[in-house]
C-alpha cells in the first residue's frame, strides 16, 4: 500500500504532463513507463556492478555496454543516474537522440519488455517538462518491489479514473478474488490471452509470493517463476509495453508478454500448454468466419466472440488445467445452437465447477452489462457431478458510476485483515465467496436453494437445456406466517357477530 505522500508525487507528475500539453492519460502512462524502464535498467546494472565488486571479478551482465554509439556518445552517459542531473536542454537532446535509440536496440535482450521497446519514442514535447518529470520521478522511492508494483497500479488506476481506456482494467479486488479461487501453485503455467495491463498475471505472482515462499529457495521453481510461469497476449502495442513493465515492477523479469490476436491466429504451437487461465476478455460482438482461427471454429461453430473465447480457453488448457474467466450473462442462457452447445460441452465433456453471478455495477462506469465468473476444468472426459452457484451481491463498493468504497481499505477484497462483521458482510461478500468455494464439496451441498450459494445436480441442468443462469434454480424464501385454527376463527366470528348485534340494539334504543 503506497503512502499519501507517494500518491501526491505521482499526482504532481500527472498534472505536469497535463499542463505541459500531454493530456491523453494513456500517452502519459506510456511516457512514464519508458522513463521508469530506463531507471530500472540503471538499477539492474548497479546490482551487477555491486555483485562484481563484492566478488572481485568482471561484471557478468552489462545492460549499458562499454564504448559508445554511432555518434560517439558513451553508453554510460545514457544511464538514469548520469543524465538526471543534466540541464534541461542537454538532457532532452541526450534522451531523445541517444537513450531512446539505445532502447530500440535492446530487442536482442531475451526479456519481452525489451522487445516491446522497439517502437519507443520520446513523446514529451519540451526540455523543461522532461527535466521536471525526471526530477520528480527520481524522488519517488521505488527501491522496494512492493512499492514499485503499488506505484504502477496507482498509475493504472489513474488511466481508468480518467474515463479513457478503462476497458483495459478489471477491478483489482475482482482479480484478487479470482486468483484466490484458483489458488495458483509454483508448478502452474499461467496464461491470460487478453492480458491488457497484465493485472491477472501480476496478482497471480503476488499470490505465489505470499502463499509459496519456499519456491524462491528452490533454483528450479525460481527459474520457472521468472521465465515460464506467466504468459500474456494482446494485440495493442501500448498495452504490451505497459503490461511488460507492470510485470518487471512486480519482480518478474522474464514473463512472456507477446503480440497476438488470440481469436484470429491458429493455436497449434501452444495448444494444451497452460495449466491455469485467468481472463476477462473483451467481448466485441461478432467476427467474420474468415477472420477467426479455424481451430476454434472446430470447437464451436459461431461468430460470437464470447463463445470463441471459451473455445480458446479450452484449446489452450492442458488436460486437468483449470480456468476462472469472466463472461457476459448471455453465455449462461443464450438460446442459439452455439450457446447451448458450448454450455453442454462444459457440463458434459469437461468439469464445470462454478457459476458466480456478479452485480451488474461491477464494471461501471465503463460498462453496465451483467456478468458472471465461470470456473471450469478441462478433462475431455466429463466429470461434472454438480455445479456450485454463488450470488455475489456486494463487492465493497457502490454499484453506481462513482464506485465509492463502502469500507476501509483493509476491509475490502477477498482477504481482509480480520473477519468481517455481519454489517460489513452486507457490503463485501468476497471473503464469504472464497470461504464457501473451498467447502463446495462439503456442507455447501446441503444448502437450500434459498441460500446465497447452493449446488445443482448435473441431471437437473441437462434437463433445463444446460441453462446456467442462477435465477433458473434459485428459490425465494417465503416468510412463515402463523394461522389461527378453524375453531379459533369461528369463535372470533361469533364474538364479532354478538358485538355487532349489541351495537345495533343500542343504536336503535338511542334513535327510538
C-alpha positions as CSV (number, residue, x, y, z in Angstrom):
1,X,0.0,0.0,0.0
2,X,1.6,3.3,-1.1
3,X,1.5,6.3,1.2
4,X,-0.3,9.5,0.6
5,X,3.0,11.3,0.0
6,X,3.9,9.0,-2.9
7,X,0.4,9.4,-4.3
8,X,0.8,13.1,-4.1
9,X,4.1,12.8,-6.0
10,X,2.5,10.8,-8.8
11,X,-0.4,13.2,-9.0
12,X,2.1,16.1,-9.3
13,X,3.8,14.3,-12.2
14,X,0.5,13.6,-13.9
15,X,-0.5,17.3,-13.6
16,X,2.8,18.3,-15.0
17,X,2.1,16.3,-18.1
18,X,-1.4,17.8,-18.4
19,X,-0.2,21.4,-18.1
20,X,2.8,20.6,-20.4
21,X,0.4,19.6,-23.3
22,X,0.2,15.8,-22.9
23,X,-3.4,15.2,-22.0
24,X,-4.1,11.7,-23.1
25,X,-3.8,9.5,-20.0
26,X,-2.6,6.5,-22.0
27,X,0.2,8.6,-23.5
28,X,1.2,9.9,-20.1
29,X,1.3,6.3,-18.8
30,X,3.4,5.2,-21.8
31,X,6.0,8.0,-21.3
32,X,6.2,7.4,-17.6
33,X,6.7,3.7,-18.5
34,X,9.6,4.4,-20.7
35,X,11.3,6.6,-18.1
36,X,10.8,4.0,-15.3
37,X,12.2,1.4,-17.7
38,X,15.4,3.4,-18.2
39,X,15.6,3.9,-14.4
40,X,15.1,0.2,-13.9
41,X,17.9,-0.7,-16.4
42,X,20.3,1.5,-14.5
43,X,19.3,-0.1,-11.2
44,X,19.8,-3.6,-12.7
45,X,23.3,-2.7,-13.9
46,X,24.1,-1.2,-10.4
47,X,23.2,-4.6,-8.9
48,X,25.5,-6.3,-11.4
49,X,28.3,-3.9,-10.6
50,X,27.9,-4.3,-6.8
51,X,28.0,-8.1,-7.2
52,X,31.1,-7.9,-9.3
53,X,32.8,-5.6,-6.8
54,X,31.9,-7.9,-3.9
55,X,33.2,-11.0,-5.7
56,X,36.2,-9.1,-7.2
57,X,35.5,-10.2,-10.8
58,X,34.3,-8.5,-14.0
59,X,30.7,-7.6,-14.5
60,X,28.9,-10.6,-15.9
61,X,25.9,-8.8,-17.5
62,X,26.3,-5.3,-18.9
63,X,23.0,-3.7,-19.8
64,X,24.8,-0.5,-20.8
65,X,27.8,-1.8,-22.8
66,X,31.2,-0.3,-22.7
67,X,32.0,2.0,-25.6
68,X,29.8,4.5,-27.5
69,X,27.1,4.6,-30.1
70,X,27.5,5.6,-33.7
71,X,27.5,9.3,-32.7
72,X,30.3,8.8,-30.3
73,X,28.2,9.2,-27.1
74,X,29.2,6.8,-24.4
75,X,26.6,4.3,-23.3
76,X,27.5,5.0,-19.8
77,X,26.1,8.6,-20.2
78,X,22.7,7.1,-21.1
79,X,22.1,5.8,-17.6
80,X,19.5,7.4,-15.5
81,X,21.9,8.1,-12.7
82,X,24.1,10.0,-15.2
83,X,21.7,12.1,-17.2
84,X,19.2,13.0,-14.4
85,X,21.4,16.0,-13.3
86,X,22.0,17.5,-16.7
87,X,20.5,20.9,-17.6
88,X,17.1,20.5,-19.4
89,X,18.3,21.2,-23.0
90,X,21.2,18.7,-22.7
91,X,19.1,16.1,-21.0
92,X,16.4,16.4,-23.7
93,X,18.9,16.1,-26.5
94,X,20.6,13.1,-24.9
95,X,17.3,11.2,-24.1
96,X,15.7,11.9,-27.5
97,X,18.7,11.3,-29.8
98,X,20.6,8.6,-27.8
99,X,18.7,7.0,-25.0
100,X,15.6,6.1,-26.9
101,X,17.6,4.8,-30.0
102,X,19.5,2.7,-27.5
103,X,16.2,1.3,-26.1
104,X,15.1,0.4,-29.6
105,X,18.3,-1.8,-30.0
106,X,17.6,-3.8,-26.9
107,X,15.4,-6.3,-28.9
108,X,18.2,-8.8,-28.6
109,X,17.6,-9.0,-24.9
110,X,15.7,-12.2,-24.1
111,X,13.2,-10.3,-21.9
112,X,9.9,-9.5,-23.5
113,X,9.7,-5.9,-22.1
114,X,12.9,-5.1,-24.0
115,X,11.3,-6.4,-27.2
116,X,8.3,-4.2,-26.9
117,X,10.6,-1.1,-26.7
118,X,11.5,-1.4,-30.4
119,X,8.9,1.4,-31.2
120,X,9.8,3.6,-28.2
121,X,9.7,7.3,-29.0
122,X,10.1,10.3,-26.7
123,X,6.6,12.0,-26.6
124,X,7.5,14.7,-24.1
125,X,7.3,18.0,-26.0
126,X,9.7,20.2,-24.2
127,X,13.1,20.1,-22.3
128,X,11.5,21.8,-19.3
129,X,8.8,19.2,-18.9
130,X,11.2,16.3,-19.3
131,X,13.5,17.7,-16.7
132,X,10.7,18.3,-14.3
133,X,9.3,14.8,-14.7
134,X,12.7,13.1,-14.4
135,X,13.4,15.1,-11.2
136,X,10.1,14.2,-9.6
137,X,10.3,10.5,-10.7
138,X,13.7,10.3,-9.2
139,X,12.3,11.3,-5.8
140,X,9.7,8.6,-5.8
141,X,11.1,5.8,-3.6
142,X,10.9,2.6,-5.7
143,X,13.7,0.5,-4.3
144,X,11.2,-1.9,-2.7
145,X,9.4,-4.3,-5.1
146,X,6.1,-3.9,-3.4
147,X,6.3,-0.1,-3.7
148,X,7.2,-0.3,-7.4
149,X,4.2,-2.5,-8.0
150,X,1.8,-0.3,-6.0
151,X,3.0,2.8,-7.7
152,X,2.4,1.2,-11.1
153,X,-1.1,0.0,-10.0
154,X,-1.9,3.5,-8.8
155,X,-1.0,4.9,-12.2
156,X,-3.1,2.3,-14.0
157,X,-5.9,3.4,-11.8
158,X,-5.5,6.9,-13.0
159,X,-5.9,5.7,-16.5
160,X,-9.3,4.2,-15.5
161,X,-10.4,7.1,-13.4
162,X,-9.6,9.5,-16.3
163,X,-12.5,7.9,-18.2
164,X,-10.4,6.6,-21.0
165,X,-9.2,3.1,-21.7
166,X,-11.0,1.8,-18.6
167,X,-11.8,-1.3,-20.5
168,X,-8.2,-2.5,-20.0
169,X,-8.6,-2.6,-16.3
170,X,-10.6,-5.3,-14.4
171,X,-11.2,-4.1,-10.8
172,X,-8.2,-5.2,-8.7
173,X,-10.4,-6.8,-6.0
174,X,-12.3,-8.9,-8.5
175,X,-8.9,-10.1,-10.0
176,X,-7.7,-10.9,-6.5
177,X,-10.8,-12.9,-5.8
178,X,-10.5,-15.0,-8.9
179,X,-6.8,-15.7,-8.1
180,X,-7.8,-16.8,-4.6
181,X,-10.4,-19.2,-6.0
182,X,-7.9,-20.8,-8.4
183,X,-5.0,-20.8,-5.8
184,X,-2.0,-20.9,-8.2
185,X,0.8,-23.3,-7.4
186,X,4.5,-22.9,-8.1
187,X,4.2,-25.5,-10.9
188,X,1.4,-23.7,-12.8
189,X,1.9,-22.3,-16.2
190,X,-0.5,-19.3,-16.2
191,X,-1.9,-17.6,-19.2
192,X,-4.2,-14.6,-19.9
193,X,-5.0,-14.5,-23.7
194,X,-6.4,-10.9,-23.4
195,X,-3.8,-9.6,-20.9
196,X,-4.3,-5.8,-21.2
197,X,-2.1,-4.4,-18.4
198,X,-1.4,-7.9,-17.0
199,X,-3.5,-7.5,-13.9
200,X,-4.3,-11.2,-13.6
201,X,-0.7,-12.2,-14.1
202,X,0.6,-9.7,-11.5
203,X,-1.9,-10.8,-8.9
204,X,-1.1,-14.5,-9.5
205,X,2.6,-13.6,-8.9
206,X,1.7,-11.8,-5.7
207,X,-0.3,-14.8,-4.5
208,X,2.6,-17.1,-5.1
209,X,5.0,-14.8,-3.2
210,X,2.6,-14.8,-0.3
211,X,1.5,-18.4,-0.2
212,X,4.5,-20.3,-1.6
213,X,7.6,-18.5,-0.3
214,X,9.6,-21.8,-0.5
215,X,9.7,-21.5,-4.3
216,X,12.2,-18.8,-4.1
217,X,14.6,-21.1,-2.3
218,X,14.5,-23.8,-5.0
219,X,16.6,-22.8,-8.1
220,X,14.3,-24.8,-10.5
221,X,11.0,-23.3,-9.3
222,X,12.5,-19.9,-9.1
223,X,13.7,-20.2,-12.7
224,X,10.2,-21.3,-13.7
225,X,8.7,-18.4,-11.9
226,X,10.8,-15.9,-13.8
227,X,10.7,-17.5,-17.3
228,X,7.8,-19.7,-18.0
229,X,5.1,-19.3,-15.3
230,X,3.5,-16.1,-16.7
231,X,2.2,-15.7,-20.2
232,X,0.1,-12.9,-21.6
233,X,-1.1,-11.9,-25.1
234,X,-2.6,-8.8,-26.6
235,X,-2.7,-7.0,-29.9
236,X,-2.3,-3.5,-28.6
237,X,1.5,-2.5,-28.7
238,X,0.9,0.2,-26.0
239,X,-0.7,-2.4,-23.7
240,X,2.1,-4.8,-24.3
241,X,4.7,-2.2,-23.2
242,X,2.6,-1.3,-20.1
243,X,2.0,-5.0,-19.2
244,X,5.7,-5.9,-19.6
245,X,6.7,-3.0,-17.3
246,X,4.0,-4.0,-14.8
247,X,5.5,-7.5,-14.6
248,X,9.0,-6.1,-14.2
249,X,8.0,-3.7,-11.4
250,X,6.3,-6.6,-9.6
251,X,9.5,-8.5,-9.7
252,X,9.0,-10.9,-12.7
253,X,11.9,-10.3,-15.1
254,X,11.2,-12.8,-17.9
255,X,7.4,-13.1,-18.3
256,X,6.2,-13.8,-21.8
257,X,4.1,-10.8,-22.9
258,X,3.6,-11.2,-26.7
259,X,1.7,-9.7,-29.6
260,X,-1.1,-12.0,-30.6
261,X,-4.7,-11.6,-31.9
262,X,-5.9,-14.5,-29.9
263,X,-9.1,-15.2,-31.8
264,X,-7.6,-14.8,-35.3
265,X,-4.4,-16.9,-35.1
266,X,-4.1,-20.7,-35.1
267,X,-3.0,-22.1,-31.7
268,X,-1.2,-25.2,-32.7
269,X,2.1,-24.0,-31.1
270,X,0.6,-23.6,-27.6
271,X,-2.5,-25.8,-27.6
272,X,-2.6,-27.6,-24.3
273,X,0.3,-25.6,-23.0
274,X,-1.2,-23.9,-19.9
275,X,-2.4,-25.3,-16.6
276,X,-4.3,-22.2,-15.5
277,X,-6.1,-19.5,-17.4
278,X,-7.3,-16.2,-15.7
279,X,-9.0,-13.8,-18.0
280,X,-11.6,-11.1,-18.6
281,X,-11.5,-10.8,-22.4
282,X,-13.2,-8.1,-24.4
283,X,-16.5,-9.2,-25.9
284,X,-16.8,-7.1,-29.0
285,X,-19.8,-9.0,-30.6
286,X,-19.2,-10.9,-33.8
287,X,-16.3,-11.8,-36.1
288,X,-16.4,-13.0,-39.7
289,X,-15.7,-16.7,-40.1
290,X,-12.8,-15.8,-42.4
291,X,-11.1,-13.8,-39.7
292,X,-11.5,-16.4,-36.9
293,X,-9.0,-19.1,-36.2
294,X,-10.1,-22.4,-37.8
295,X,-9.1,-24.5,-34.8
296,X,-11.6,-22.5,-32.7
297,X,-14.4,-23.0,-35.2
298,X,-13.9,-26.7,-35.0
299,X,-14.7,-26.5,-31.3
300,X,-17.8,-24.3,-31.7
301,X,-19.2,-23.0,-35.0
302,X,-20.0,-19.4,-34.2
303,X,-19.2,-15.8,-34.8
304,X,-19.9,-14.7,-31.2
305,X,-16.6,-13.6,-29.5
306,X,-17.9,-14.6,-26.0
307,X,-18.2,-18.2,-27.2
308,X,-15.0,-18.1,-29.2
309,X,-13.0,-17.1,-26.2
310,X,-14.3,-20.0,-24.2
311,X,-13.3,-22.3,-27.1
312,X,-9.9,-20.6,-27.0
313,X,-9.5,-21.3,-23.3
314,X,-10.4,-25.0,-23.8
315,X,-7.9,-25.1,-26.6
316,X,-5.0,-23.6,-24.6
317,X,-5.6,-25.6,-21.4
318,X,-3.9,-28.8,-20.9
319,X,-5.9,-31.8,-19.7
320,X,-6.5,-31.1,-16.0
321,X,-6.0,-27.4,-16.4
322,X,-8.4,-25.0,-14.8
323,X,-9.8,-21.6,-15.6
324,X,-11.6,-18.7,-14.0
325,X,-12.9,-16.3,-16.6
326,X,-15.5,-13.5,-16.8
327,X,-18.3,-13.9,-19.3
328,X,-21.4,-11.8,-20.1
329,X,-24.7,-13.2,-18.9
330,X,-25.7,-14.1,-22.4
331,X,-23.3,-17.1,-22.3
332,X,-25.3,-18.5,-19.4
333,X,-28.7,-18.6,-21.0
334,X,-28.4,-17.7,-24.7
335,X,-30.8,-19.7,-26.8
336,X,-28.8,-20.1,-30.0
337,X,-27.5,-23.6,-31.1
338,X,-23.9,-22.4,-30.4
339,X,-24.7,-21.1,-26.9
340,X,-26.4,-24.4,-25.9
341,X,-23.6,-26.5,-27.4
342,X,-20.9,-24.6,-25.6
343,X,-22.7,-25.0,-22.3
344,X,-23.3,-28.7,-23.0
345,X,-19.7,-29.1,-23.7
346,X,-18.6,-27.5,-20.4
347,X,-21.0,-29.6,-18.4
348,X,-20.8,-33.0,-20.3
349,X,-17.3,-33.1,-21.9
350,X,-15.4,-31.2,-19.1
351,X,-16.0,-30.3,-15.5
352,X,-17.9,-27.1,-14.8
353,X,-17.1,-26.2,-11.2
354,X,-18.9,-23.0,-10.5
355,X,-21.1,-20.1,-11.8
356,X,-20.6,-16.9,-9.8
357,X,-23.1,-14.2,-10.6
358,X,-21.6,-10.7,-10.3
359,X,-23.5,-7.5,-9.6
360,X,-24.3,-5.6,-12.8
361,X,-22.4,-2.5,-11.5
362,X,-19.0,-4.2,-11.1
363,X,-17.6,-2.7,-14.3
364,X,-19.2,0.7,-14.1
365,X,-18.7,3.4,-15.3
366,X,-17.3,1.7,-18.4
367,X,-19.9,-1.0,-18.8
368,X,-23.2,-1.8,-17.1
369,X,-23.6,-5.3,-18.6
370,X,-24.3,-8.2,-16.2
371,X,-21.5,-10.7,-16.0
372,X,-20.5,-13.9,-14.2
373,X,-17.4,-15.8,-13.4
374,X,-17.1,-19.3,-14.8
375,X,-14.8,-21.8,-13.1
376,X,-14.1,-25.0,-15.1
377,X,-11.5,-27.7,-15.6
378,X,-10.6,-29.2,-18.9
379,X,-10.9,-33.0,-18.7
380,X,-12.0,-34.2,-22.2
381,X,-13.9,-36.9,-20.3
382,X,-16.6,-35.2,-18.3
383,X,-16.6,-35.1,-14.5
384,X,-19.3,-32.6,-13.7
385,X,-21.3,-34.0,-10.8
386,X,-22.9,-30.8,-9.7
387,X,-22.4,-27.1,-10.3
388,X,-21.9,-24.7,-7.5
389,X,-23.7,-21.3,-7.8
390,X,-23.0,-18.1,-5.8
391,X,-25.0,-14.9,-5.9
392,X,-22.5,-12.1,-5.3
393,X,-24.5,-9.1,-4.2
394,X,-21.8,-6.7,-2.8
395,X,-18.2,-6.3,-3.6
396,X,-17.2,-3.5,-1.2
397,X,-18.1,-0.6,-3.5
398,X,-21.2,1.2,-4.5
399,X,-22.7,-0.2,-7.7
400,X,-23.3,3.2,-9.4
401,X,-20.9,5.0,-11.8
402,X,-18.9,6.5,-8.8
403,X,-18.0,3.1,-7.4
404,X,-17.3,4.7,-4.0
405,X,-15.7,2.4,-1.3
406,X,-18.1,1.2,1.3
407,X,-15.4,0.0,3.7
408,X,-11.9,0.9,4.8
409,X,-9.2,-0.4,2.5
410,X,-8.2,-3.1,5.0
411,X,-11.8,-4.4,5.0
412,X,-12.0,-4.7,1.2
413,X,-11.2,-7.6,-1.2
414,X,-11.3,-11.3,-0.6
415,X,-8.8,-11.4,2.2
416,X,-9.4,-8.6,4.8
417,X,-7.0,-8.4,7.7
418,X,-9.7,-9.7,10.2
419,X,-13.1,-11.4,9.7
420,X,-15.9,-9.1,8.7
421,X,-18.8,-8.3,10.9
422,X,-22.3,-9.1,9.8
423,X,-22.8,-5.5,8.9
424,X,-19.6,-5.4,6.9
425,X,-20.5,-8.7,5.1
426,X,-23.6,-6.9,3.7
427,X,-21.1,-4.5,2.0
428,X,-18.5,-7.1,0.9
429,X,-19.3,-10.7,0.1
430,X,-15.9,-11.6,-1.4
431,X,-14.4,-13.3,1.7
432,X,-17.6,-15.3,2.1
433,X,-17.4,-16.3,-1.6
434,X,-13.9,-17.7,-1.1
435,X,-14.7,-19.5,2.1
436,X,-17.8,-21.2,0.6
437,X,-15.9,-22.1,-2.6
438,X,-13.4,-24.0,-0.5
439,X,-16.3,-26.0,1.0
440,X,-18.2,-26.6,-2.2
441,X,-17.7,-30.4,-1.9
442,X,-18.7,-30.4,1.8
443,X,-21.5,-28.7,3.6
444,X,-22.3,-26.4,0.6
445,X,-24.1,-29.4,-0.9
446,X,-26.6,-29.3,1.9
447,X,-27.6,-25.6,1.5
448,X,-31.1,-24.9,0.3
449,X,-31.8,-23.1,-3.0
450,X,-32.9,-20.1,-1.0
451,X,-29.3,-19.5,0.3
452,X,-26.8,-17.2,-1.3
453,X,-24.9,-20.3,-2.6
454,X,-26.1,-23.7,-3.5
455,X,-25.4,-26.7,-5.7
456,X,-27.4,-28.0,-8.6
457,X,-27.0,-31.6,-9.9
458,X,-25.9,-32.1,-13.5
459,X,-29.0,-34.0,-14.4
460,X,-31.2,-31.0,-13.5
461,X,-29.0,-28.7,-15.5
462,X,-29.2,-31.0,-18.5
463,X,-33.0,-31.2,-18.2
464,X,-33.1,-27.4,-18.3
465,X,-31.3,-27.3,-21.6
466,X,-28.0,-26.5,-19.9
467,X,-29.3,-23.2,-18.7
468,X,-26.7,-21.8,-16.3
469,X,-28.5,-18.7,-15.1
470,X,-28.6,-18.6,-11.3
471,X,-32.2,-17.4,-11.2
472,X,-33.3,-20.5,-13.0
473,X,-32.5,-22.6,-9.9
474,X,-32.7,-20.2,-7.1
475,X,-35.8,-20.3,-4.8
476,X,-37.3,-17.4,-3.0
477,X,-37.6,-17.8,0.8
478,X,-41.2,-17.2,1.9
479,X,-41.7,-15.7,5.3
480,X,-43.5,-18.1,7.7
481,X,-47.0,-16.9,8.8
482,X,-48.9,-18.2,11.8
483,X,-52.5,-19.0,11.1
484,X,-55.2,-19.5,13.7
485,X,-57.1,-22.8,13.8
486,X,-60.6,-23.1,12.3
487,X,-62.2,-23.4,15.7
488,X,-60.5,-20.2,16.9
489,X,-61.6,-18.3,13.7
490,X,-65.3,-19.5,14.2
491,X,-65.1,-18.4,17.8
492,X,-63.8,-15.0,16.9
493,X,-66.5,-14.6,14.2
494,X,-69.3,-15.4,16.8
495,X,-67.8,-12.8,19.2
496,X,-67.8,-10.3,16.4
497,X,-71.4,-11.2,15.4
498,X,-72.5,-10.7,19.0
499,X,-70.7,-7.3,19.3
500,X,-72.4,-6.1,16.1
501,X,-75.8,-7.2,17.3
502,X,-75.3,-5.4,20.6
503,X,-74.2,-2.3,18.8
504,X,-77.2,-2.4,16.6
505,X,-79.6,-2.8,19.6
506,X,-78.0,0.2,21.4
507,X,-78.2,2.4,18.3
508,X,-82.0,1.5,17.9
509,X,-82.6,2.5,21.6
510,X,-80.8,5.9,21.0
511,X,-82.9,6.6,17.9
512,X,-86.1,5.3,19.3
